[in-house]
Amino acid sequence: MKPRKVRCYPGFASMLGRCNIEVFYTVPEMYLNKLFTCIECGEIVVIDFENPNVAGKTADQIAGDAVCPKCGKPLQKTIRPYPENFRTDDGQIGHFEPDSIIPPDSESLVKEFIELS
């Protein structure tokens, strides 16, 4: 696993008792980079589905024997699509659906995440 810079957009989720929880999302029109999270600790990882090494595989298959770089749990059991599922700093599980309208490029940012491949 190595760090990878990913162009993404910020979003803000709400859940019972909390609002303005910052999340990040990618859009399929840009690249085939997809974000995932370890539901045990909230660490975010990226899978580049354009990478020939992962072509035709599911996230669980790509995770294989990898462990979360933050908590050490097996990712094959803890990996979930992000930001559709996310874990807050106080351990709550939240859900976020990005708007179907893609924001302008000027609102995007580059974040670094660990890449699974």
C-alpha positions in Angstrom: 0.0 0.0 0.0 1.3 3.4 -0.9 0.0 7.0 -0.7 -1.9 8.3 -3.8 -3.2 11.8 -4.5 -6.8 11.9 -5.6 -8.9 14.7 -7.0 -12.1 14.8 -5.0 -14.9 17.1 -3.8 -15.8 18.0 -0.3 -19.3 17.4 1.0 -21.1 17.9 4.3 -23.1 15.1 5.9 -25.6 15.3 8.8 -26.7 12.7 11.2 -28.7 12.6 14.4 -27.2 15.3 16.7 -24.5 16.4 14.3 -24.2 18.4 11.2 -21.5 19.7 8.8 -19.5 16.5 9.0 -16.9 16.9 6.2 -16.7 14.0 3.8 -15.0 13.7 0.4 -16.2 12.1 -2.8 -15.0 11.3 -6.3 -17.1 11.4 -9.4 -17.1 8.6 -12.0 -16.8 11.0 -14.9 -13.3 12.0 -13.8 -11.5 8.8 -13.1 -12.2 5.3 -11.9 -10.7 6.1 -8.5 -13.2 5.1 -5.8 -12.9 5.8 -2.1 -13.5 3.2 0.6 -13.4 3.3 4.4 -12.4 0.9 7.2 -15.7 0.9 9.1 -13.8 0.0 12.3 -11.7 3.2 12.5 -12.7 5.5 9.6 -9.5 5.3 7.7 -10.1 6.2 4.0 -8.4 4.3 1.2 -8.6 4.5 -2.6 -8.8 1.9 -5.3 -7.9 2.8 -8.9 -10.2 0.6 -10.9 -8.2 1.6 -14.1 -5.2 -0.2 -12.7 -4.8 -3.4 -14.7 -3.8 -5.3 -11.5 -7.3 -4.9 -10.1 -9.4 -5.0 -13.3 -12.6 -7.1 -12.8 -12.1 -7.5 -9.1 -14.4 -6.4 -6.3 -13.2 -4.2 -3.4 -13.2 -7.3 -1.1 -11.0 -9.2 -3.5 -8.6 -6.2 -3.9 -8.4 -5.9 -0.1 -7.4 -9.5 0.1 -5.1 -10.0 3.0 -4.4 -6.3 3.5 -4.9 -4.8 6.9 -6.0 -1.3 7.7 -3.0 1.0 8.0 -4.6 2.8 11.0 -6.2 0.1 13.1 -4.7 -3.1 11.8 -8.1 -4.9 11.2 -8.4 -7.1 8.0 -9.8 -4.8 5.3 -11.6 -7.7 3.6 -14.0 -7.7 6.5 -14.2 -4.0 7.3 -14.0 -2.2 3.9 -17.1 -0.2 2.9 -17.9 2.3 0.1 -17.1 5.8 1.2 -18.7 8.4 1.7 -21.8 6.3 1.3 -20.7 4.9 4.7 -18.4 6.7 7.1 -17.3 6.6 10.7 -17.1 9.8 12.7 -14.4 10.6 15.2 -16.7 9.6 18.1 -17.5 6.2 16.5 -20.9 6.8 15.0 -21.7 5.4 11.5 -23.1 7.8 9.0 -24.2 7.8 5.4 -23.8 10.3 2.6 -25.0 10.5 -0.9 -23.3 13.0 -3.1 -25.5 15.3 -5.3 -25.9 14.1 -8.8 -24.8 17.5 -10.1 -21.0 17.6 -10.4 -19.6 20.8 -8.8 -17.2 23.0 -10.9 -13.5 22.0 -11.0 -12.7 25.0 -8.9 -14.4 23.4 -5.9 -12.3 20.2 -6.2 -9.2 19.5 -4.1 -6.5 17.0 -4.0 -6.3 14.7 -1.0 -3.8 11.9 -0.3 -5.1 8.5 0.6 -3.5 5.0 0.9 -4.0 3.0 -2.3 -5.1 -0.6 -2.4 -3.9 -2.5 -5.4 
